[in-house]
Each structure stands twice: as structure tokens, then as C-alpha cells.
Amino acid sequence: MTDAEEFGLLDVDNVEGFGDEWEEVDVSDTEADRIARKRDREFLEFRKRIKNSERLKVDDSVFDDATYAAIYKLVQDGYIEAFGGPISTGKEAAVYNALGADETTVAVKVYAISASDFKQMRDYLDGDPRFEGIGNDKRKVVMAWVRKEFANLKRAKEAGVRVPDPIAVERNVLVMEFVGSEEGQRGHRLAEVDIENPQTAYEVVREYTRRLYDAGLVHGDLSEYNIVVHDGELVVIDLGQAVTVHHPNSRDFLERDCRNVANFFARQGVDTSGEQLLAYVTSEADPDP
């Protein structure tokens, strides 16, 4: 991949503590829920335009009234000016291009409450001190997951990890920086490119893994498929499942992350292993607040 050797690290902000470590996440009704219940004419017209958009290809299994209302509220608040087309679609979430404030392109990630993998989400939420007391209400679990991703992105960014800049969250909808070209093409994942200098790329990923851990976070699904190459940078994405170091399974998740990353770069010729990466991350970081 051209210019892969130019990968660099972000500067680290001075972070005092973990910030949101013990703050309970509010999953009560939002303004979007109230808008959905009110169902006034303006909202119904907005819903009809979105639902009938060929570019969005929206269906009722993904978008309920409260999801339409969440997007409606984000439009009202100026975070979204106009929708583009889908970037990626999956069972649990769909990501769309959109025009944000100041005519910048943003990514809008919409989690489908009815189709989300409830059990998998619970595996990551249960034991995270930020999400105690969520219960088994599927709506609350998905809302907690989205707020978790927003909080994780903020914490990672403050720790000097290159991640999509989190912009806004409303119910089950997350607005964040679009990592891709001005033409709306998403950035390529690390698994999709030829790396000219794997050693440099590995050292960047190794340092970002350490910085996450030092900030009290473990990605939980880190691999070549969740790292994007963009403008000479490596961008870590998909932090919805990231847990704090106080999660009972955080060590297992960290070991898996290190194993996945090391195995990928070992295939690129880098002299490393999961054990070496884990030893570096844990010895060079101090995640205790």
C-alpha cells in the first residue's frame, strides 16, 4: 500500500483518570422517544421521506418509529443535514454517509433494536461498572451499547488513539467522523491493503493497544478487520464492545486482541507473537486509576 511507511502516532493528551469509569449510563427515554409518541405531522412527513428513500433502502426491521425520531432529532440539532447512501449493512447495525455540520461528511451508525444480538451484547455489558442495572430490556441494552461506543470513542481519543471522532448520540443512533474519501468511499481495512512497512504499522497498533489499556480500556475485537488505513494513518474502529479493565473478562479479551494482532503481523513478516505483544502492553501501561 502506498505511503504505508508514513504511519505515525497521535500526540497524547493529558488525561486525568478514566473520566466515565463509574458513571451510570442513562438509558431512560430520550427526546426521540417522546417525538415518536407524539407523532405530529412534521415528524410523520420526515419519516415518510426517509422510509421512501431509494438510497437508504430502509425497512421496518431496522427502523422503528423511535429510530426515525432519533434521526429527526439529530437533524433538528444540526448534526445531520442530508443522508447519503449506505457504507455498510449488517444484522445488528447499518452505517450511512451523511452531510453534517459545515458540509462535512459524517458517518451515521444505526443499531437495529429488534435484530441485534442481545446475548452477545450482554456478554460485554455485564460486569462493566458503567452499565450495572440495565436489566433484560432489549431496548435499554441496545441504547446502553450505543452510549458505550460513544463513551469508548471519547476515552480512546483522549488517550491519543486515532479513532473516528464521536460527534453525537441519540437513542440507538451514533454520529461520528467519516473515515474515508471526499467521494464517500470508506477507508480500506488493514486486511484489504498491501503494507509496505509492516514493522512500522505493527508498532503503531502496538502503541494504540497500550494506550487503550493505559486508559482503562480493552478493545475486545481488535484485528486487521477493525483497523482502517486513511491518509497515512491507522484508525481503530468498532469500539462498541470495548470494556473497562474492571470487566471480569477484560484479560481474556486483551489476550485475544494481542493474539489476533500479532498473528496478522507475523504473517506480514514481523517478528512478534501474542505473548510478546501482551507482555509489552501490560508492562508498559498502568491502567489503575
FENWO-V746679 format. One record per residue. RES is the residue in one letter. SS is DSSP state (h for helix, s for strand, l for the rest). BURIAL is 1 if it has 9 or more other ideal C-beta (glycine too) atoms within 8 Angstrom, else 0. D_FIRST is the distance of its C-alpha to the first C-alpha in whole Angstrom. Layout:
res->RES ss->SS burial->BURIAL d_first->D_FIRST
res->RES ss->SS burial->BURIAL d_first->D_FIRST
This chain:
res->M ss->l burial->1 d_first->0
res->T ss->l burial->0 d_first->4
res->D ss->l burial->0 d_first->6
res->A ss->h burial->1 d_first->6
res->E ss->h burial->0 d_first->9
res->E ss->h burial->0 d_first->11
res->F ss->l burial->1 d_first->11
res->G ss->l burial->0 d_first->15
res->L ss->l burial->0 d_first->18
res->L ss->l burial->0 d_first->21
res->D ss->l burial->0 d_first->24
res->V ss->l burial->0 d_first->27
res->D ss->l burial->0 d_first->30
res->N ss->l burial->0 d_first->33
res->V ss->l burial->1 d_first->34
res->E ss->l burial->0 d_first->37
res->G ss->l burial->0 d_first->38
res->F ss->l burial->1 d_first->36
res->G ss->l burial->0 d_first->37
res->D ss->l burial->1 d_first->38
res->E ss->l burial->1 d_first->38
res->W ss->l burial->0 d_first->42
res->E ss->l burial->0 d_first->42
res->E ss->l burial->0 d_first->43
res->V ss->l burial->1 d_first->41
res->D ss->l burial->0 d_first->43
res->V ss->l burial->0 d_first->43
res->S ss->l burial->0 d_first->46
res->D ss->l burial->0 d_first->46
res->T ss->l burial->1 d_first->44
res->E ss->h burial->0 d_first->45
res->A ss->h burial->1 d_first->43
res->D ss->h burial->1 d_first->46
res->R ss->h burial->1 d_first->49
res->I ss->h burial->1 d_first->47
res->A ss->h burial->1 d_first->47
res->R ss->h burial->0 d_first->50
res->K ss->h burial->0 d_first->52
res->R ss->l burial->0 d_first->50
res->D ss->l burial->0 d_first->52
res->R ss->h burial->0 d_first->51
res->E ss->h burial->0 d_first->48
res->F ss->h burial->1 d_first->46
res->L ss->h burial->1 d_first->47
res->E ss->h burial->0 d_first->46
res->F ss->h burial->1 d_first->43
res->R ss->h burial->1 d_first->42
res->K ss->h burial->0 d_first->43
res->R ss->h burial->0 d_first->41
res->I ss->h burial->1 d_first->38
res->K ss->h burial->1 d_first->39
res->N ss->l burial->0 d_first->40
res->S ss->l burial->1 d_first->36
res->E ss->l burial->0 d_first->35
res->R ss->l burial->0 d_first->31
res->L ss->l burial->1 d_first->32
res->K ss->l burial->0 d_first->33
res->V ss->l burial->0 d_first->35
res->D ss->l burial->0 d_first->38
res->D ss->l burial->0 d_first->40
res->S ss->l burial->0 d_first->39
res->V ss->l burial->1 d_first->36
res->F ss->l burial->1 d_first->38
res->D ss->l burial->1 d_first->41
res->D ss->h burial->0 d_first->44
res->A ss->h burial->1 d_first->43
res->T ss->h burial->1 d_first->39
res->Y ss->h burial->1 d_first->40
res->A ss->h burial->1 d_first->42
res->A ss->h burial->1 d_first->39
res->I ss->h burial->1 d_first->37
res->Y ss->h burial->1 d_first->40
res->K ss->h burial->1 d_first->40
res->L ss->h burial->1 d_first->37
res->V ss->h burial->1 d_first->38
res->Q ss->h burial->0 d_first->41
res->D ss->l burial->0 d_first->39
res->G ss->l burial->0 d_first->37
res->Y ss->l burial->1 d_first->34
res->I ss->l burial->1 d_first->33
res->E ss->l burial->1 d_first->34
res->A ss->s burial->0 d_first->33
res->F ss->s burial->1 d_first->31
res->G ss->s burial->1 d_first->28
res->G ss->s burial->1 d_first->27
res->P ss->s burial->1 d_first->25
res->I ss->s burial->1 d_first->22
res->S ss->s burial->0 d_first->23
res->T ss->s burial->0 d_first->26
res->G ss->l burial->0 d_first->27
res->K ss->l burial->0 d_first->31
res->E ss->l burial->0 d_first->31
res->A ss->s burial->1 d_first->29
res->A ss->s burial->1 d_first->28
res->V ss->s burial->1 d_first->25
res->Y ss->s burial->1 d_first->26
res->N ss->s burial->1 d_first->25
res->A ss->s burial->1 d_first->28
res->L ss->s burial->1 d_first->29
res->G ss->l burial->1 d_first->30
res->A ss->h burial->0 d_first->32
res->D ss->h burial->0 d_first->31
res->E ss->h burial->0 d_first->30
res->T ss->l burial->0 d_first->26
res->T ss->s burial->1 d_first->25
res->V ss->s burial->1 d_first->25
res->A ss->s burial->1 d_first->25
res->V ss->s burial->1 d_first->28
res->K ss->s burial->1 d_first->28
res->V ss->s burial->1 d_first->31
res->Y ss->s burial->1 d_first->32
res->A ss->l burial->1 d_first->35
res->I ss->l burial->1 d_first->38
res->S ss->l burial->0 d_first->39
res->A ss->l burial->0 d_first->37
res->S ss->l burial->1 d_first->35
res->D ss->l burial->0 d_first->35
res->F ss->h burial->0 d_first->38
res->K ss->h burial->0 d_first->38
res->Q ss->h burial->0 d_first->34
res->M ss->h burial->1 d_first->35
res->R ss->h burial->1 d_first->38
res->D ss->h burial->0 d_first->36
res->Y ss->h burial->1 d_first->34
res->L ss->h burial->1 d_first->37
res->D ss->l burial->0 d_first->40
res->G ss->l burial->0 d_first->40
res->D ss->l burial->1 d_first->38
res->P ss->h burial->0 d_first->41
res->R ss->h burial->1 d_first->40
res->F ss->h burial->1 d_first->41
res->E ss->l burial->0 d_first->44
res->G ss->l burial->0 d_first->46
res->I ss->l burial->1 d_first->44
res->G ss->l burial->0 d_first->46
res->N ss->l burial->0 d_first->45
res->D ss->l burial->0 d_first->45
res->K ss->h burial->1 d_first->42
res->R ss->h burial->0 d_first->42
res->K ss->h burial->1 d_first->42
res->V ss->h burial->1 d_first->40
res->V ss->h burial->1 d_first->37
res->M ss->h burial->1 d_first->38
res->A ss->h burial->1 d_first->38
res->W ss->h burial->1 d_first->34
res->V ss->h burial->1 d_first->33
res->R ss->h burial->1 d_first->35
res->K ss->h burial->1 d_first->33
res->E ss->h burial->1 d_first->30
res->F ss->h burial->1 d_first->30
res->A ss->h burial->1 d_first->32
res->N ss->h burial->1 d_first->29
res->L ss->h burial->1 d_first->27
res->K ss->h burial->1 d_first->29
res->R ss->h burial->1 d_first->30
res->A ss->h burial->1 d_first->26
res->K ss->h burial->1 d_first->25
res->E ss->h burial->1 d_first->29
res->A ss->l burial->1 d_first->27
res->G ss->l burial->1 d_first->24
res->V ss->l burial->1 d_first->22
res->R ss->l burial->0 d_first->19
res->V ss->s burial->1 d_first->20
res->P ss->l burial->1 d_first->21
res->D ss->l burial->0 d_first->24
res->P ss->s burial->1 d_first->27
res->I ss->s burial->1 d_first->30
res->A ss->s burial->1 d_first->33
res->V ss->s burial->1 d_first->34
res->E ss->s burial->1 d_first->37
res->R ss->l burial->1 d_first->38
res->N ss->l burial->1 d_first->36
res->V ss->s burial->1 d_first->33
res->L ss->s burial->1 d_first->31
res->V ss->s burial->1 d_first->29
res->M ss->s burial->1 d_first->26
res->E ss->s burial->1 d_first->23
res->F ss->l burial->1 d_first->21
res->V ss->l burial->1 d_first->17
res->G ss->s burial->1 d_first->16
res->S ss->l burial->0 d_first->16
res->E ss->l burial->0 d_first->19
res->E ss->l burial->0 d_first->20
res->G ss->l burial->1 d_first->20
res->Q ss->l burial->0 d_first->17
res->R ss->s burial->1 d_first->16
res->G ss->l burial->1 d_first->13
res->H ss->s burial->1 d_first->10
res->R ss->s burial->1 d_first->11
res->L ss->h burial->1 d_first->10
res->A ss->h burial->0 d_first->11
res->E ss->h burial->0 d_first->9
res->V ss->l burial->1 d_first->6
res->D ss->l burial->0 d_first->4
res->I ss->l burial->1 d_first->5
res->E ss->l burial->0 d_first->6
res->N ss->l burial->1 d_first->9
res->P ss->h burial->1 d_first->10
res->Q ss->h burial->0 d_first->14
res->T ss->h burial->1 d_first->13
res->A ss->h burial->1 d_first->11
res->Y ss->h burial->1 d_first->14
res->E ss->h burial->0 d_first->17
res->V ss->h burial->1 d_first->16
res->V ss->h burial->1 d_first->17
res->R ss->h burial->1 d_first->20
res->E ss->h burial->1 d_first->21
res->Y ss->h burial->1 d_first->21
res->T ss->h burial->1 d_first->22
res->R ss->h burial->1 d_first->25
res->R ss->h burial->1 d_first->26
res->L ss->h burial->1 d_first->26
res->Y ss->h burial->1 d_first->29
res->D ss->h burial->1 d_first->30
res->A ss->l burial->1 d_first->31
res->G ss->l burial->1 d_first->32
res->L ss->s burial->1 d_first->30
res->V ss->s burial->1 d_first->28
res->H ss->l burial->1 d_first->25
res->G ss->l burial->1 d_first->27
res->D ss->l burial->0 d_first->24
res->L ss->l burial->1 d_first->21
res->S ss->l burial->1 d_first->18
res->E ss->l burial->1 d_first->14
res->Y ss->l burial->0 d_first->16
res->N ss->l burial->1 d_first->17
res->I ss->s burial->1 d_first->14
res->V ss->s burial->1 d_first->12
res->V ss->s burial->1 d_first->9
res->H ss->s burial->1 d_first->11
res->D ss->l burial->0 d_first->12
res->G ss->l burial->0 d_first->10
res->E ss->s burial->1 d_first->12
res->L ss->s burial->1 d_first->12
res->V ss->s burial->1 d_first->15
res->V ss->s burial->1 d_first->18
res->I ss->l burial->1 d_first->19
res->D ss->l burial->0 d_first->23
res->L ss->l burial->1 d_first->25
res->G ss->l burial->1 d_first->28
res->Q ss->l burial->1 d_first->29
res->A ss->l burial->1 d_first->28
res->V ss->s burial->1 d_first->32
res->T ss->s burial->1 d_first->34
res->V ss->l burial->1 d_first->34
res->H ss->l burial->1 d_first->38
res->H ss->l burial->1 d_first->37
res->P ss->l burial->0 d_first->39
res->N ss->l burial->1 d_first->36
res->S ss->h burial->1 d_first->33
res->R ss->h burial->0 d_first->33
res->D ss->h burial->0 d_first->32
res->F ss->h burial->1 d_first->29
res->L ss->h burial->1 d_first->28
res->E ss->h burial->1 d_first->28
res->R ss->h burial->1 d_first->27
res->D ss->h burial->1 d_first->24
res->C ss->h burial->1 d_first->23
res->R ss->h burial->1 d_first->24
res->N ss->h burial->1 d_first->21
res->V ss->h burial->1 d_first->18
res->A ss->h burial->1 d_first->19
res->N ss->h burial->1 d_first->19
res->F ss->h burial->1 d_first->16
res->F ss->h burial->1 d_first->15
res->A ss->h burial->1 d_first->17
res->R ss->h burial->0 d_first->16
res->Q ss->l burial->1 d_first->13
res->G ss->l burial->0 d_first->15
res->V ss->l burial->1 d_first->16
res->D ss->l burial->0 d_first->20
res->T ss->l burial->1 d_first->21
res->S ss->l burial->0 d_first->23
res->G ss->h burial->1 d_first->25
res->E ss->h burial->0 d_first->28
res->Q ss->h burial->1 d_first->26
res->L ss->h burial->1 d_first->24
res->L ss->h burial->1 d_first->27
res->A ss->h burial->0 d_first->29
res->Y ss->h burial->1 d_first->27
res->V ss->h burial->1 d_first->27
res->T ss->h burial->1 d_first->31
res->S ss->h burial->0 d_first->32
res->E ss->h burial->0 d_first->30
res->A ss->l burial->1 d_first->31
res->D ss->l burial->0 d_first->34
res->P ss->l burial->1 d_first->34
res->D ss->l burial->0 d_first->38
res->P ss->l burial->0 d_first->39
